[in-house]
Amino acid sequence: MTIKYELYNEDCVAGARKHLADDSIDLIITDPPYGIDGHKLHKHYNRDEGYVLDGYIEVPETEYPEFSKGWIKEASRVLRPGGSIYIVSGYSNLRHILNALAATPLEEKNHIIWKYNFGVYTKTKFVSSHYHILFYTKPGGRHSFNTYSRFGPHERTGQEGSLNYQDREDVWVINRKYKPGQPKNKNELPTHLLIKMLQYSSNQGDTVCDFFLGSFSTAKVAIAMNRNACGFELSKATYKHQIGSMERIEPGELLSRLRTPEEHLLYNQGKPWSEDELEQLLSSFETLRLNGLSKKESIQRLTADMGRGYFALMNALKRSGA
Ligand SMILES: C[S@@+](CC[C@H](N)C(=O)[O-])C[C@H]1O[C@@H](n2cnc3c(N)ncnc32)[C@H](O)[C@@H]1O
């Protein structure tokens, strides 16, 4: 598999129109500028701004509604039917992003809260230590959601319950990178956060786009997970600072270090079927078929849930007359 990247030093709307065909992108992960006036922005961080790289391009607060509509419309155009988008947003301009999303055909899947450390320090109100992540998909196709890509359906530790369930709750606690004394981009997204979105919502060989590259974090992690990457960064200084480092990313280099299910997915293989199990198989199969999945797709989906292989499921369904 040949993995490619196409990263442009251009405005994302003009760049997408020029370089990206309709329905061509499997997944967009992006973190637009905040739309907070420059002189107020540092108040949102408890850190030494001297180490933050120059070149970040902000959008004036008054232009934020139109700005959001423009790029989100383009994002919706380039996503393939069934493609997914994750937009990271602070709370200040969240309403404009939600309004812009509502003006597209994109469908909401989750409104995720990302809780992080190093919140904005305040004395006269609560400390803000979360972002919003809006997870939407484009209708017209099946979206990739790799339910068991990280934790198997029966993985547990002690009293904590299902690890798969916990990992799929819509509040994510993932700390931001603390890089004291090191150059950093404003709001660089943590690798673990990107890995999580990429594992659940894309597959090797897919194309992943970031409309606001910043430190190119999405593109770097995507390549390291064997996905193709594309994207845009308007700032010349930021682009120049990051583009050279792309060559050092080895396609697929992260794959062997990812959290993958520890248990054998076919944990029921060879065991006799119980009545309850057969009933569960039939009702889940029927539901998937009613949701428009083909016979083959439905059986493939159910193998992990049932802990049995494709042919075992197919034979059990045949025997039951389904
Ligand atoms: C919040 S940062 C992205 C941070 C990035 N996710 C990371 O992990 O480093 C937003 C970036 O968008 C860039 N930007 C602003 N307006 C843009 C536009 N119209 N097109 C493309 N990039 C833009 C800014 O210069 C900034 O680098």
The ligand as an ORCA input file, in Angstrom:
! r2SCAN-3c Opt
* xyz 0 1
  C      -6.123     25.691     16.287
  S      -4.871     25.668     15.095
  C      -4.743     24.010     14.582
  C      -3.892     23.215     15.540
  C      -3.622     21.822     15.035
  N      -4.797     20.982     15.137
  C      -2.477     21.206     15.825
  O      -2.663     20.126     16.438
  O      -1.403     21.792     15.831
  C      -5.608     26.449     13.709
  C      -4.652     26.671     12.539
  O      -5.417     27.142     11.421
  C      -4.626     28.081     10.681
  N      -5.558     28.856      9.841
  C      -6.257     29.983     10.148
  N      -7.066     30.336      9.126
  C      -6.908     29.402      8.152
  C      -7.494     29.194      6.876
  N      -8.409     30.032      6.383
  N      -7.100     28.115      6.142
  C      -6.160     27.238      6.620
  N      -5.560     27.402      7.831
  C      -5.929     28.457      8.598
  C      -3.919     28.855     11.784
  O      -2.777     29.528     11.293
  C      -3.593     27.729     12.799
  O      -2.322     27.182     12.533
*
